[in-house]
Amino acid sequence: LSSVAMSSLNDRDCVLTAGAAPRAQLKLWDLRSASKVAAANFRHPFSGAAYTTLSPNPTHPHQVLAGTTDGEVVWFDLRRVQEQGSGNADVVACLKAHEGDVLALRHHPVAPQYFFSAGADGALLLIEGDKGNCYAERLGNCGVGVHALAVHTESNSIVGASRNEQLLVVQGVEQTAAGSRYYNM
């Protein structure tokens, strides 16, 4: 597995897991079920790329972002997932964000229509998403893969970290280049 996240779906506590092997699946596990089989499985909707990282929406737990090995961020709506079987998740949007693996995703904790993506290409992106339309803006690049992200709302800062302890710090970002504000919404 490459990532695990908690979410709620239809008043059930669920665990989402992402597999890193080629053609690996995003799986949804119902914590109340005694079954050792995932309640639902989702392959990449278009290319079959493996999933690398997950970020559930903090205010809409039925929505989750998944990064892939081909540089895409896939935005899923899990409301249509059936309780048993392969399930059926809606793809709200799919955005080619990075050259190489997407290594980390984080929703903005206060305004989750904004999220941050980091990749093997060293780029840190701010992505604004609303009803399937996505706008991406590069906030910085450290030249090596960014494997972890943290968002601090009080200081309006985003920190990306690489495996060699290199930090990419972006401070004071209050709006996108398109003029949308994302702090204190």
C-alpha positions as CSV (number, residue, x, y, z in Angstrom):
1,L,0.0,0.0,0.0
2,S,1.1,3.5,-0.7
3,S,-1.5,5.5,1.3
4,V,-4.4,5.1,3.7
5,A,-7.1,7.6,4.8
6,M,-10.2,7.6,6.9
7,S,-13.6,8.9,5.6
8,S,-17.3,8.6,6.2
9,L,-19.8,7.3,3.7
10,N,-23.5,6.8,4.3
11,D,-23.0,7.1,8.1
12,R,-20.3,4.4,8.0
13,D,-16.7,4.8,9.0
14,C,-14.5,3.7,6.1
15,V,-10.9,3.3,5.4
16,L,-9.6,4.1,1.9
17,T,-6.4,2.4,0.7
18,A,-4.3,3.1,-2.3
19,G,-2.0,0.5,-3.9
20,A,1.2,1.5,-5.6
21,A,1.6,-1.5,-7.9
22,P,0.7,-1.0,-11.6
23,R,-3.0,-1.2,-12.2
24,A,-3.5,-1.1,-8.4
25,Q,-6.8,-0.2,-7.0
26,L,-8.3,2.3,-4.7
27,K,-10.2,0.2,-2.1
28,L,-12.9,1.2,0.3
29,W,-13.1,-0.8,3.5
30,D,-16.2,-0.7,5.8
31,L,-15.0,-0.7,9.4
32,R,-18.3,-2.1,10.7
33,S,-18.2,-5.1,8.4
34,A,-16.7,-8.4,9.5
35,S,-15.7,-9.1,5.9
36,K,-12.0,-9.3,5.0
37,V,-12.9,-8.2,1.5
38,A,-13.0,-4.5,0.5
39,A,-16.6,-3.1,0.1
40,A,-15.6,-1.5,-3.2
41,N,-12.6,-1.3,-5.6
42,F,-11.8,1.4,-8.1
43,R,-9.3,1.2,-10.9
44,H,-8.0,4.4,-12.5
45,P,-10.9,5.6,-14.7
46,F,-8.8,6.2,-17.8
47,S,-5.2,4.9,-17.9
48,G,-5.0,2.2,-15.2
49,A,-2.2,4.0,-13.4
50,A,-1.5,3.1,-9.8
51,Y,-2.7,5.3,-6.9
52,T,0.0,6.9,-4.8
53,T,-1.6,9.2,-2.2
54,L,-5.0,10.1,-0.9
55,S,-6.7,13.2,0.7
56,P,-10.3,13.0,1.9
57,N,-12.2,16.3,1.8
58,P,-12.5,17.6,5.4
59,T,-16.0,19.0,5.0
60,H,-17.4,16.6,2.4
61,P,-16.3,13.1,3.5
62,H,-17.8,11.5,0.4
63,Q,-15.2,13.3,-1.8
64,V,-11.6,12.1,-2.0
65,L,-8.6,13.1,-4.1
66,A,-6.2,10.4,-5.3
67,G,-2.8,11.0,-6.9
68,T,-1.4,8.6,-9.5
69,T,1.9,7.3,-10.9
70,D,1.2,9.1,-14.2
71,G,1.0,12.6,-12.6
72,E,-2.8,12.9,-12.3
73,V,-4.9,14.1,-9.5
74,V,-8.3,12.3,-9.7
75,W,-11.2,13.8,-7.7
76,F,-13.8,11.1,-6.7
77,D,-17.3,11.4,-5.4
78,L,-18.1,8.2,-3.5
79,R,-21.8,8.8,-2.8
80,R,-22.9,6.2,-5.5
81,V,-20.7,3.5,-4.1
82,Q,-22.7,0.4,-3.5
83,E,-22.4,-1.4,-0.2
84,Q,-21.0,-4.6,-1.8
85,G,-19.3,-5.4,-5.0
86,S,-17.0,-3.3,-7.1
87,G,-18.9,-0.1,-6.4
88,N,-19.3,2.8,-8.7
89,A,-17.6,6.1,-7.9
90,D,-18.1,9.3,-9.9
91,V,-15.0,11.0,-11.3
92,V,-15.6,14.7,-10.7
93,A,-12.4,15.8,-12.3
94,C,-9.0,14.4,-13.5
95,L,-6.2,16.8,-13.8
96,K,-2.7,16.2,-15.2
97,A,-0.7,18.0,-12.5
98,H,2.8,16.6,-12.5
99,E,5.5,15.0,-14.6
100,G,5.9,11.7,-12.8
101,D,4.2,10.5,-9.6
102,V,2.0,12.6,-7.4
103,L,3.5,12.0,-4.0
104,A,1.4,14.1,-1.7
105,L,-2.1,15.8,-1.6
106,R,-3.6,18.0,1.1
107,H,-6.9,19.8,1.1
108,H,-6.9,23.3,2.6
109,P,-8.4,22.6,6.1
110,V,-10.6,25.7,6.1
111,A,-11.5,26.0,2.4
112,P,-11.3,22.5,0.9
113,Q,-12.2,23.6,-2.6
114,Y,-8.5,24.4,-2.6
115,F,-5.9,21.7,-2.4
116,F,-2.2,21.3,-2.7
117,S,-0.3,18.7,-4.7
118,A,3.3,17.7,-4.7
119,G,5.2,15.4,-7.0
120,A,8.3,13.6,-8.0
121,D,9.0,16.5,-10.3
122,G,9.6,18.7,-7.2
123,A,6.7,20.9,-8.0
124,L,4.2,22.2,-5.3
125,L,0.9,23.2,-6.8
126,L,-2.2,25.0,-5.5
127,I,-5.3,23.6,-7.3
128,E,-8.7,25.2,-7.1
129,G,-11.6,22.8,-7.9
130,D,-15.3,23.5,-8.2
131,K,-17.8,21.1,-9.8
132,G,-15.2,19.5,-12.1
133,N,-13.4,22.6,-13.2
134,C,-9.9,22.8,-12.0
135,Y,-7.3,25.6,-12.1
136,A,-3.7,24.8,-11.1
137,E,-1.0,27.2,-10.1
138,R,2.7,26.3,-9.4
139,L,3.7,27.7,-6.1
140,G,7.3,26.5,-6.1
141,N,9.8,23.8,-7.1
142,C,12.6,22.4,-5.1
143,G,14.1,20.3,-7.9
144,V,13.6,16.9,-6.0
145,G,10.5,14.9,-5.2
146,V,8.3,16.5,-2.6
147,H,7.0,13.6,-0.5
148,A,5.0,15.3,2.3
149,L,2.9,18.4,2.7
150,A,1.6,20.5,5.6
151,V,-0.8,23.4,5.5
152,H,-0.9,26.0,8.3
153,T,-3.9,28.3,8.0
154,E,-2.9,30.9,10.7
155,S,0.3,31.8,8.9
156,N,-1.0,31.1,5.4
157,S,2.0,28.8,4.8
158,I,2.5,25.5,2.9
159,V,5.5,23.4,3.5
160,G,6.7,20.6,1.3
161,A,9.4,18.1,2.4
162,S,11.7,15.9,0.4
163,R,13.3,12.6,1.5
164,N,16.7,14.3,1.8
165,E,15.2,16.8,4.3
166,Q,15.0,19.7,1.8
167,L,12.0,22.0,2.6
168,L,10.0,24.0,0.2
169,V,8.2,26.8,2.2
170,V,5.6,29.0,0.6
171,Q,4.3,31.8,2.9
172,G,1.6,34.4,2.6
173,V,-0.3,32.9,-0.3
174,E,-3.8,34.4,0.0
175,Q,-5.2,34.0,-3.4
176,T,-4.7,32.3,-6.7
177,A,-3.4,34.1,-9.8
178,A,-7.1,34.0,-11.0
179,G,-7.9,36.2,-8.0
180,S,-9.8,33.6,-5.9
181,R,-9.1,34.0,-2.1
182,Y,-8.7,30.9,-0.1
183,Y,-7.7,32.0,3.3
184,N,-10.3,32.6,6.1
185,M,-13.2,31.5,3.9
